[in-house]
Amino acid sequence: MRDLFSTQTLSKSNDPSSFDTKLNQDIENFEFDTLEGKSISIKDSFSETYADAFLVIKNEEIIYEQYFNDMSAQSPHLMNSISKSFLGMLAGVLVGKGIIDPEDKISKLIPEFKDSAFAETTLQNTLDMAGAVKFGEDYAQLDADFWHETAMVGWRPDLKENLKANNLKEFAQSLKETEQVDGEKYHYRTVLTDVAAMALEQAANKSVFELMDEHIWQKLKPENDAHVVLDSNDFPYFGAGMNASARDLGRFGLMLLNNGMHAGEQIVPAAWILDTIAGDSGYKQRFAESEHGPMMPDGHYKNKMWVVDENIMLCIGIHGQFICINKATNSVIVRFSSQPEPLDLMMFANTLAGIQSVSSKI
């Protein structure tokens, strides 16, 4: 990503937190049932689902760690929409500090959005994928709005030629049509994350990159650099453009597991994470009625996190990126992949089934 696109570096810590290691190679022999009804071992599933990294942490110890395709513990990997979860937790920090109110309207914080589809959208709407904006995110459609947005960071230069917008903010401002009343439904749209990032920057009067570095990244005490893809205005693409190592995502997962605490410091307010997990009946109903409802029957989506139940949270990115946080087994699993399609539903289901099988058995 650094060689191909403009990026900015979130630097590794001068004093990284450490992991104890207590490897259990038996994990790769765990078996689970695929959606097709066949039993397969975790080890065999890696090749079938294009794994690049698989990291298992239990009781803050690394108990399994495997890399593929010339990756290592130091290698950064594109996180895709796991980037969103970092942005959601940064929002929690700024809300906790009183810098921004989740019920603030985007158009109040950024007046340029008054004539856009975000006019009545609150910060909380953006964090919960419940804004009004009409925005297509069918990855199989090569001219979907999502791909037009990625043109702003150079991922689809073929599409940028026909766009009047030159950066993420101009692109978001150009969206005028709505598909629902704000807060009415859950519908996953990446542009809402980028608008949330703009709102945090405006409220704090500080670049969102600096906010992420100061309030989240450095406090995780990471051992490797991370990189974020930028648009032409050097605005970071936290909708999908963050790259980091598996171990550093493990640190982020541990912070979530421990209700915002990591390396002896409260990074994200515990109340923010507990509220994310709790949701309410409205969140669960809206999620159940969405296209994602069947994959998590009792789940919901809040503050850029996928919540399976009272014990399990997920961070998910297309092409097979996952963090699984399981409070019941005090564990975190990180999975990187290079799956050929953005969202192959069968492969997605089998990848997640393998992760959850390990998460529940360890």
N, C-alpha and C positions, 0 to 999 in steps of 0.2 A: 504493500500500500504506500509506503514511504517513497519507493522508487517511481511509482506511477502517478501519484496525486500529491497535492499540497497538503501537508499535515503539520500539526504542532505537537510537541512532546510534553507529556506529563512525566516528570523525571522521577527516577527511583529514589528511595529514601537513602539518606546517609547512614541510617541506623535501622535496617529492615527487621521486622519481626521474624522470629525463627519458628520452624516446625520441628517437632520430634517426629521420628520415623519408626514405624512398627509395621513393616510390610506383611501383608497376608495375600500370597499369590493364589490362594484357593478361590479368591473372588472371581477370577476369570473363568472358573469352572462352574459358577452358579448358572443354573438353567432357568429359562422363563419361556412362556408361550407367546408366540408371535400372533399378530392379528389373523394370519392365515391358519392358525391352529397347530403349528408345528413347534416342537420344543427345540431350543437352541441355547448353546452356552454363550456367556458374555463374550468370551474370546472370539468365538466364531462370528458373533454379531458385529464385531468391530469392522471386519472386512466387508460384510454385507451392507453396512450403513456408513461406510467411508469415514471412519474415525480418524482424527488427527491427534487427539489427546483424551485421556480418561484419568481423572484424578479423584481419589476418594479420601476424605478427611473424616475421622471419627474421634470424638473427645479431643479435638484440636491436634491430633496426630495424623500424619499421612500414612494410610494403611495400604494404599495401592496407587501406583503412578505409572502410566504407560504412554509413550509417544510414538507416532508413526510418521511416515513421509518426511523424514529428515527434520522433524520438530524435536525440541528439547524443552527442558524446564525454563529455559531463558527465551524461548521463541514467542513473539507476539502473534496473535491470530485475530483476524477480523471477528468482532463479536456480533455484528449486525444489531438486532434489537435488544440484546442485553444492555446495550448503551442506554436504552430508555430507562432501565431500572436504576442506573446510576443517577440519571437526571431526576427521577422520582424521589430518590433519597436526598438529593441536594435540596429539592423543594422542601422536604421535611425539616431540614436544618434551618432554612431561611424562615419558614413559618414559625419554628420554635423560637427563633431569635426576634420575632416580631417585625421582620423586615418586609414581609408580604403576608397578606390575608388570602387564604385559599378561595374566598368568595369574591375577591377583587375581579372585576371584569377586565379582560384583555384590552378592550378599547379604552378603559380608564387608564391603564398603565401605559399603553402605547396608542396615542390618539390616531395615528395613521391607520389603525385597523377599524375605525368607526364606520367606514363605508364598505367593509368586507363581510364575509360570512362569519367572522368571529366577533361581530359587534356585541352580541349578548352572551358570549361564551365566558365563563369564569375560569380561573386557574384550575379549580378542582375539576371542572368539565374536561379540561385538556389532559389532566393527569389520569382521568378515568376513561378516556376514549368515549366521551359522551357529548362532545361538541356538536354543533349544528351543521358544520361544513360538509358539502358534497365533495367526496374525494374517493376515487377508485383505487383499491389496493389489491386487485387480483393480479398476482405476480405472473400468471400465465399470459396476461394481456400485455404485450410488449410496449403498448402505447398508453398504459394505465397512468393515472395521475402520479402514482408513486414513482414510476420510472422518470416522469417529467421532473419531479422534485430532485431525484438523484442526479439529473443532468446539471443541477446547480453546483455539484461538487465534482463534476467531471466523469461520473460513472456511465452516463449515456450521452456522449457528445453529439451523437446523431440526432438526438431530440432537441438539443439546445438551439439549433439553427432556427427553429420555428417558434421559439418562445421570446416574448418581449422581456421577461424577467432575466436578471443577471445574477441574482443571489437568492438565498433562502427566504429572506424577508420580503423581497419584491415578489417572489413566487407566491408566498402565503397571502400577501395583500391582494394579489390578482384574483384570488378565489372569492367569488361573489355569491355563488349558488349554495343553498342549504338543502339538506335532505331530511331534517327532523327538527323538532324543537330542542333547544339546548337542554341537556340532562335527561332527555326522554328515553334514549336507548344507548346501549353499549354497541359501538361499532369501531373496530380497530382501524385507525388511520394515522400513519406516521407523522403527517404534517402537524398534528396536534402536539406532538412532543417538541417539535422545533419551535412552535409558537410559545409553548411553555418556557422553553429555554430563553427566548427573547424577553418574556415577561419577567423572569427572574433577574436577568441582566439589567433591565430597566429599573426594577424596584430597588435593587442593591446599588445601582449606579457604579457597577463594576463588571468587567467582562465575565461572561458565564464560564469561560475557560479558567480564569483566575479563581472564580468561586469554587469550581469543581476541584481544582488543584489544592486550594487552601482548606476547604471544609470536608472533602471526602478523600481524595487520592493520597495526599501526604499523611493523613491520619491513619490510613490503612497500613502504613510503613511497608510499602511494596519493595520487592527485591529487583524488579525490572522496570524499565521505561515502558510507558504506554504512549499511544499516538492517536490523535483524532484528526479525521479528514476535515478540511476547511473549504468553504465556498470562496468566491472571488473577493469577498469583503473580509476574509479571514475569520468568518464566523464558524464555530465548530458544529459539525453535524452529529449532535447527540441523539438524533433520531435513529441512526444506524451505523455511524462511522467510527466508533471507538475500537481500538486494537490493544490487546493486553495479553499477558501470559496466563496460563492455567492456574499457576500458584497464586498469582495476584487476584484472580477472580475467586479463588478459594478464600482469600482473606476477606473479600467483600461478602462472600457467603457466610463466613463465620461471624462477621459483624451483624448480619441480618439474623442469624441463628441466636445470637446473644442479645437480641433486642437493642441493637445499636451500639453495643460496647465492643471495643477491640483494643488490644494492647494496653489495657488499663485506662482507656479514655472513652467517654460517651460521645460517639461521633454523631449519630442520628438520634433524636429524642426517642426514648422507648415508647412514648405514647403514640408517635407517628407510626411506628412499626406495628404495634398492637392494634391500632385502629385499622391499618392496612389489612391485617389478618382477619379482623372481626367482620369488616364490611357490615352489611345488614340485609334484611330480607329484600329490599329494593335492589341492591347490587346483585344479589343472587338471582332474582327474577329476571332482571335485564340481561344478565349473562346467559341464563338458561334459554332465553328466547332468541339468542344470537346464533350465528353460524358456528361459534366455538363451544356452545353449550354442551353438545354431546360428548366432547372429549373430557370434560370435567363436570360431571352431573351435579355436584354440590358446590361447585366452585364459583369464583367471581374474579373480577379484575379491578384493582384499585391502586392508585399511586404508582403506576407503571409496573406492578407486580401481578403475576398470575397466582392466585391462591386456590389450592386444591381442596384443602380442608383446614381445620384448626391447627394442624401440625406441619403441613407441607406447603411451601411456597416455591415458585419457579420463576426464573428469568429465562426467556426464550428468544432465540434469533433464527432467522431463516437459514437454510442450508445446513441445519443440524447443530446449533449452538445451545447449550443448556447450563444453567446452574440449578441444582435441586437442593433445597434447604429443608431438612426433616428434623423437627424438634423432638419427635418421639424417639428417634435413634441417635440424636445429637450428632448429626452428620451433615456433610456438604459434599456434593458430587459436581464436578465440572466436566463438561464434555464439549470438545471442539470437533467439527466435522467439515468435510468439503463435499457435501452431497450435491449431485449434479443439478438438481432442480431446486429452486427456492423453497417450494413446499410440495413435496411428494407425500400425500396424506398417509399412505401405507408405511413408508419409510419413517415418517415423523412418529407415527403411532408405535412402531416397533422400537425405535430409538428410545422413546420415552418409557416404554414398557421395560426395557432393559435397565434403564437408570432407576426407575422406581422399584424394580425387583431387588437390585443391589441395596438401594436405600432402605428398604424394609427388612432385609435379611441380616445386615451387618450388626 
